[in-house]
């Protein structure tokens, strides 16, 4: 499957530290939980800055060798209504990972050149089928822009990939003011290791050695024109 185990999204984290503009949450995952080895401690710090950035810092440590691939699955719609197909997107990647019928990477790393996966220049999304990992060129990850509202989102990260999910399989959900959100109502830009990395030795490794501290950082920066 694309997501391992039950998933931390369904677990309750405890507030480990609270600051004026930041909060750190912690989760302790027991050895063998969901089939993964090691007593794992995970911390996620969310910080809001005065220049409209949300900085997410992850850390994790285990007492046994294990694998870990933490990400943020927030959905974004810069207009706040309608679908995201007219949003303009740029992804700083020359390559992406083709997938099989279960959305698992086939192992091939394919060029975006001449394909509908090429988002190297800002362009409208148009198609809502995307649920693919992109191989990032550097720490600048992606840019999302909604021309109607003038809102812009820029994403930077120290992770090697980003999963672009256009919300094509999202079920209907009710929002504020009676709004109804369904297919392609929002998108995700999930910074992470490549999916299926434990089974692909040529992918960047998601292994975490016993006693080793894993850290990563992703920033979502918002602006209005």
C-alpha positions in Angstrom: 0.0 0.0 0.0 1.0 3.6 -0.5 0.7 4.5 3.2 2.4 2.2 5.8 0.4 0.7 8.7 -2.5 2.4 10.4 -0.7 5.7 10.1 0.3 8.4 12.6 -2.5 10.5 11.2 -4.9 8.4 13.2 -2.8 8.6 16.4 -3.1 11.2 19.2 0.1 13.2 19.7 0.8 15.0 23.0 1.8 18.6 23.2 5.5 18.5 24.3 6.3 22.2 24.1 4.3 25.4 23.5 5.9 28.7 22.5 4.4 32.0 21.5 4.2 31.1 17.8 5.1 27.4 17.8 4.0 24.1 19.2 5.8 20.8 19.3 3.9 17.5 19.4 5.4 14.1 20.4 4.3 10.5 19.7 5.9 7.4 21.1 5.4 4.3 18.9 6.1 0.9 20.5 8.4 -1.7 19.0 6.5 -3.8 16.5 3.6 -1.4 16.1 2.2 -1.8 12.5 5.0 -4.3 11.9 7.8 -1.8 12.2 10.8 -2.5 14.5 11.9 -0.3 17.3 10.6 1.9 20.0 10.2 5.1 18.0 9.9 8.7 19.3 8.6 11.2 16.8 8.4 15.0 17.3 6.8 17.5 14.9 7.2 21.3 15.5 4.8 23.7 13.8 5.9 27.3 13.7 4.1 30.4 12.3 6.2 33.4 11.4 5.4 37.0 11.0 6.1 36.8 7.2 3.3 34.3 6.6 5.4 31.1 6.7 4.5 27.8 8.3 7.6 25.9 9.1 7.3 22.2 9.9 10.3 20.5 11.6 10.3 16.7 12.1 12.6 14.6 14.3 12.6 10.9 15.1 14.8 8.4 17.0 14.5 4.6 17.4 16.3 2.0 19.6 16.3 -0.4 16.6 17.0 0.0 12.9 13.8 0.9 11.2 12.3 2.9 8.3 10.6 6.2 8.6 8.9 8.5 6.1 7.2 11.5 7.7 5.2 14.0 5.7 2.3 16.6 5.9 -0.9 15.7 4.1 -2.6 19.2 4.3 -4.9 20.0 1.5 -4.6 23.4 -0.2 -7.1 25.4 -2.3 -5.9 29.0 -2.5 -9.3 30.2 -3.7 -11.2 28.5 -0.8 -13.9 27.2 -3.1 -14.4 25.3 -6.4 -11.7 23.0 -7.7 -8.0 23.4 -8.0 -7.7 22.5 -11.8 -7.3 26.2 -12.7 -4.6 26.8 -10.1 -1.2 27.2 -11.6 1.6 24.9 -10.4 5.3 24.7 -10.7 7.3 21.7 -9.4 11.1 21.9 -9.4 11.7 18.4 -10.8 13.1 17.1 -14.0 11.9 13.5 -13.2 9.0 11.8 -11.6 8.1 8.2 -10.6 5.6 6.2 -12.8 3.3 4.1 -10.7 1.3 0.8 -11.1 -2.4 0.3 -10.6 -2.1 0.5 -6.9 -0.1 3.8 -7.1 3.2 2.1 -6.1 6.2 3.3 -8.0 7.4 0.8 -10.6 11.0 1.6 -9.9 11.5 3.7 -13.0 12.7 7.3 -12.7 11.3 9.0 -15.9 11.9 12.4 -17.4 9.0 14.8 -17.4 10.2 16.2 -20.7 7.3 16.3 -23.2 4.8 14.8 -20.8 1.8 16.0 -18.9 3.9 15.6 -15.8 6.1 18.6 -16.7 5.5 21.4 -14.2 8.9 23.0 -14.5 7.2 26.2 -15.5 4.2 27.6 -13.8 1.1 26.3 -15.6 -2.5 25.3 -15.0 -3.0 21.9 -13.5 -6.0 21.0 -15.8 -6.0 17.3 -15.1 -7.0 15.9 -11.7 -5.5 12.4 -11.9 -2.1 13.3 -10.4 -0.9 11.2 -7.4 2.8 10.9 -8.2 6.2 11.5 -6.6 8.5 14.0 -8.1 12.3 13.9 -7.8 13.3 17.3 -6.6 16.2 19.2 -8.1 17.1 21.1 -4.9 15.4 22.7 -1.8 13.0 24.8 -3.8 10.1 22.3 -4.1 7.0 23.9 -5.6 5.0 27.0 -6.3 1.2 27.2 -6.4 -0.7 30.3 -7.6 -4.4 31.2 -7.9 -4.8 34.1 -10.4 -8.4 34.9 -9.2 -7.5 35.5 -5.6 -3.9 36.5 -6.1 -2.7 34.0 -3.5 0.6 32.3 -3.9 2.2 29.4 -2.0 5.9 28.5 -2.2 7.2 25.3 -0.7 10.8 24.5 0.3 12.2 21.3 1.8 15.3 19.3 2.5 13.6 16.1 1.5 14.4 14.4 -1.9 10.8 14.1 -3.2 7.3 15.6 -3.2 4.1 13.7 -3.7 1.7 15.8 -5.8 -1.9 14.6 -5.1 -4.6 16.5 -7.0 -7.4 15.1 -4.9 -8.8 12.9 -7.6 -10.1 10.3 -5.2 -11.3 12.6 -2.4 -14.7 11.9 -1.1 -17.4 14.5 -0.5 -17.0 16.6 2.6 -18.9 19.5 4.1 -17.1 22.8 4.9 -17.9 26.2 6.3 -21.0 28.0 5.3 -22.6 24.9 3.7 -19.8 24.5 1.2 -19.3 21.0 -0.2 -15.9 19.8 -1.2 -15.3 16.7 -3.4 -13.1 15.5 -6.2 -10.2 17.9 -7.0 -11.4 20.4 -4.4 -7.9 20.7 -3.0 -4.4 19.3 -3.6 -1.5 18.1 -1.5 2.2 18.7 -1.8 3.7 16.1 0.5 7.5 16.4 1.0 9.0 13.0 1.7 11.3 10.1 0.8 10.1 8.3 -2.3 7.2 5.8 -1.8 8.3 2.2 -1.6 11.9 3.2 -0.7 12.5 0.2 1.5 12.0 -2.1 -1.5 14.0 0.1 -3.9 17.7 0.2 -3.1 18.3 2.7 -5.8 15.9 5.2 -4.2 17.1 7.6 -1.4 17.2 5.5 1.8 14.4 5.9 4.4 16.3 3.7 6.8 16.9 5.0 10.3 19.8 3.3 12.3 19.3 2.6 16.0 20.2 5.7 18.0 20.4 7.9 15.0 18.5 11.2 15.0 16.4 11.9 11.9 15.5 15.5 11.2 13.9 17.3 8.3 12.3 20.6 7.6 9.6 21.9 5.2 8.3 25.5 4.8 5.0 26.6 3.3 5.3 30.4 2.5 2.1 32.3 1.6 1.8 35.7 -0.1 -0.9 37.8 -2.0 -0.4 39.9 -5.1 
